[in-house]
């Protein structure tokens, strides 16, 4: 059987010292090894299919190379899994692996899930949720560098940094897209106030109207729920029996399932989408928005981008504060991990407009 390549083999092939190989492959080459030598080392390692021994490395730098992720129901639901995918891709690119635990939305399991990951000597923690919401952050997350994705700390002093979608901007840009097509009578079917996403998207809608110098017709803003049937019934109330000159020319929905219900209501009433009524969703839900007939124009939640940005920030914190894990939450450097995290502000990630076939110019005469 062929012998597994060693760091010395890489050093010989690259024409450098073994210590230079160690520095480069352990992420400490910049400032210590010439850039040309770094590239030769990486090329030699790739040619020999060599990777550092993670166990030996963890013993040297007192890091496990593992990032713990707790989710409320991301793993067990069909939504928002791309947050973890984005985070995992960044972790793997930097030589880390992720270990995920899902609490199935049982908040009594939060502390124990974090404790289980801490027992596995994770270097840092991320908490990920399905849908934007405030989170009562488990206290034991303060024992290592931590970050939140798609949720935010419910404490007034915001002890843990967060990466969340910019929902206000998303609602504004969705409305502006419809306005760019000539629409002014735009209804908004929102979800409910149990999640911060709906009020923030409505705020964006109002911001767009204010920027255009137009009043908001409050009767056009309705919080109906999040599912297809509530979208259908909400649209029927807006459209059924209403003369063409009095019905909205566009309906903006707080998610794609609502938008599907609106399209179904239009079909029930013999209205064409988008010739008679433009319909716009939100989320760009996988295998729904793009495969709907007509394909939905929507605002895509930046799920993968949020996960990637959160993991990038978290690994930067790990690199900046090595050996920060402490069973009592205290640091040998005199800085608590939560105090380090609290200096980071909440990061907003932009939602992207995806234009498809369900929106079009305002009908003639409107």
N, C-alpha and C positions, 0 to 999 in steps of 0.2 A: 504494500500500500504506500502511496506517495506521502512523504513527510509534510506536515503542515508548515507553511512558511512562518518565519519568525521576524521580529523587528530587525534583527541583524541581517537577515537575507534582504530585507527592503533597503537597509542602509548600504549594503554592498552594491546592489543594483543601481541605486540612486547616486552612489559616490559621495555619501555624506556619513556623519557619525550616527551611532545608534541613538544618542541623546537628541539629535536633531529630529530623528524619526518620531521619538516619543513626544517631543514638543509639538510637532505639526499635527500628528494624528490625535492628540489629546486637546487640540484647540488652542494651543498656546504658542503657535508659530509666529504670529505677527509681532514684530519688534525683536524677535529672538533669532529668526532664521530668514535668510534672504528669500524674496518672493520666487526667484527662479529655482532655488533649491526646494522650496515648498512644493512647487508644481512637479518637480522630478520625484519627490517622495510620494506624492499622491498617485502619480502615474505608475511608479514601481509597485506601490501597494495594490493598485487595481490589477496590474499584470500578474501579480503573485496571489491575488485573491486573499490578501491579508487584511485582517481587522484586529484591533487591540483586544486583549483579553479583558472583558468587562469586569470579571471578578477581581483580577489583580489590580485593575485600575481603581475599582471602588475601594479596595483596601488602602491604596496609596492616597487617594484624595478624600476618603471618608464620605463618598457619595455612592448611592446605589445605582444611579442612572435610570431611575424609575420615577415617573410622574403619576400621581394618583388623581383620578377623575371621579367625582361623585355626580350622578345625575338623578333628577327626580323621576323621570320616566322616558328619557331620551332613548335609552337602549330598548325599552319594551314597548315603545309606541312607534307609529310610522312617521312621526314628525321630528324635524330638527336634528336628525342623526348626522347631518353634514357638519354640525358644529364640532362634534368629536372627530370626524374625519379630518377636518382642517387642522385641529389641534394635534392629532396624531402624526400627520404628515410633517409638521414642523418639528415635533419631538424626534421623529426618526431621522430627519435630515441632520440633526445635531447629536446623534448617537444615543438618544434616550428612547425608552419604551414607555408606553402608557398602560396603566392598570385601572380598569373601570368598574365601579360598583353602582348599581341602580337601586334606588329605594322604593320604586313603584309608587311614588308620591305619598309615602308614609313618613311624615315628618318626625315621628318618634324614632325612626331608624337613622336619622342624619348623623347624630353623634357617634353611634356605633359603627357606621360605615366609614367615617373619617378615622375613627380609632383603629379599625381593621387595617386601613391603608397605612397609617402611621406605624403600626406593628410590623408592616412589611418594609419599613425604613425608606418610604418614599422621600424624594428630595423636595417635593413641592406638591401643592394641591390645587385643583380647579373644580369649581362647582358649576354645573351646566343644567339649565332648565328648558322645558318645553314651553314656549311662550314667555314673553317678557313679564317679569313679576318681581316684587320685592322679596327678599330672602332673609329669614332670621338665621344669620350665619352661625353654624356650630362653633362654639367657643374654642374647641380643640384645633380648629384650623389655624389658630394663631401660633401654633408651635413650629410651623414651617412657612416659607413664602407661599402665599395663596392669592388666587384671583377668581373672579366670577365672570361667567359668560352667559349672556341673555337674561341676566338677573342682576339685581343691585342690592347692596346692604340696606336693610330696613332701619338701621340705627341712624339717628340724626347726624352723628359725627362721621358716618361712612368709613368704617374702619378697614374695609377690604376694597381694593380697586376692582373696577368692573368694565367689561366691554359689552356694549349693548347697541342695538340698531337705532339709527336716528329716525324715530317714528314721526316726529313733527315734520321734519324735512321730507320724509317719504309721502306723507299726506298732502303736503303743499305741492310737491312736484307731480303727484298724480293728478291733482286738480288743475295744475298749470298745463299739463298735457291736454286735458279735455278742453280747457280754455283756448289753447293754441289751435284747436280744430273748430273754433267758433262757438262752442257751447257756453252758455251763461246760466241756463236753467238746469243746474246740476244737483241731483239728489244724492244724499250720502246715507247708505244703509250700513250702520256700524254694529259692532258686537255688543258687549255689555261693559259696565264699569268695573267688573270684578278684576279685570286685567288692565294695567296702565296703557296697553297698546291702543285700545279703542279711543279713549279720550285724547291721547296724543295725536293720533291720526286725524281726529276731528279738529284739533287745534291747527294742524297743518292746512286742512281744508279752509278753515276760517281765515288763516293767514293769507292764503292765496286770494281769497275774495277781497280782503282788506287791501292787499297790494294792488289789485286791479281797480280799486275804488268802487266796488260793488257791494251792496248789502246782502247779507245771508238771510234767506227765507227759512225761518226756524222750522216750518212745517216740512221742509225738505230734509231735515236731519233727524234720523230715526235710529234708535238703538234697538235692534230686533233680535239679536243673538248671533250665533256663528255658523249655523248649519244650513244645508241646502233648503230644507223645508221652510226655515224662517226667512230666507232670502226670497223664496217663491211667494209666501204670503205677504211679505213686506212690499214686494213689487206689485202684487195684485192690488194692494191698497192705494198705491201711487198711480196705477195705470188703468185699472178696470173701470169702464164707464166714463172715463175722462176724455173730453174732446181733445183732438190733436194739438190745438193751440194752447191747452192748459196743462198738458202733461210734461214732465221733465224730458229734455232731449238727451240727457246722459244720466246714468246711475253709477256712482262710484261705490264700491263695496269694500268692507274692511277685511275681507279675505276671499279667496277664490271659490270656496264652497257657497258663500252667499251669492257670488256672481253667477254661478251655475243655476242657482234657484231663480235668479232674475231672468236669465236667458230662457229658462223653461216657462216662466210666467209670460214672457213676451211671445213665445211660440203659442201658448194657450190662447192668447188674445189676438193672434194673427199679425203680430208686429215683427218686422224684420230687424235683426241685429247685424250690422250697425246702421242700416239705412234709416230706420224709424227711431231707434233708441240705441245709443252707444252704451256699452256695459264694460266696466273696468273692475278687475279684481285686485288682490293684494296678497303677497306671499310667494307667488310663482311656485305653487305646490307641485311636487314631482308627480309626473304621470297624470296630472289633472289639467293644469293650465294650458300646457302645450298641445294636449290631445283633445281638448274640448272642441266642439264644432259650433260656432267658429272658435278658433284658438283665442284664448283670452289675452288681451292686453292687461298687464299687471305690474305691480311693483315687487321686485324680487328681494326677499329678505336675504341679507348677506351672511348666511349661516356659516359657510366654510370660511369666509373672511373673518368672521368674529372669532371662530375657533383658532384660526392661524394667528390673528393679532394677539389674542389672549395668551396663547402658548409662547409666542415670541417674547412678550413682556415678562412672562413668568420665568422663562429660562434666562433672561437677562438678569432678573433678580437673583436667581440661583447662582449665576456666575459672579454677581457683585457681592454676594454675602455667603461664601462657602461655609460649610459646617454650621449652618444656622439652625439645624434641627435640635430641639431641646425638649425633653419630656415635660418640663414644668413651664414651657413657654418663655423662659428667660434665655438670654444670649450671653455667651462668654465675652462678646465684644461690647456688652452693655446696652445693646439695642434689641428690643423685643421685635419679633418678626412682624407682628401686627402693626407696630409703629413704623417699620420700614415701609410696609404696604400702604399705610394711610397717606403717605406723601403723594401717591399716584392718583390722578384725577380719573373720573369716569370717562371712558373713551367711546365716542359715538361713531358708528360705522354706517356709511351711506347706503341706502337701499337703491337698487338700480331699476330704472324704467325699462320694461320689456314691451315693445310695441308689436302687437299681433293683429288679428283680424276683427276683434269685437268692438273696436272704436273707429269712428269715421267722422267726416264733416257733419256739422249741424244740418238738420233737414232744411230744405229750401223754405223760406218764409218765416223761419224762427230766428 
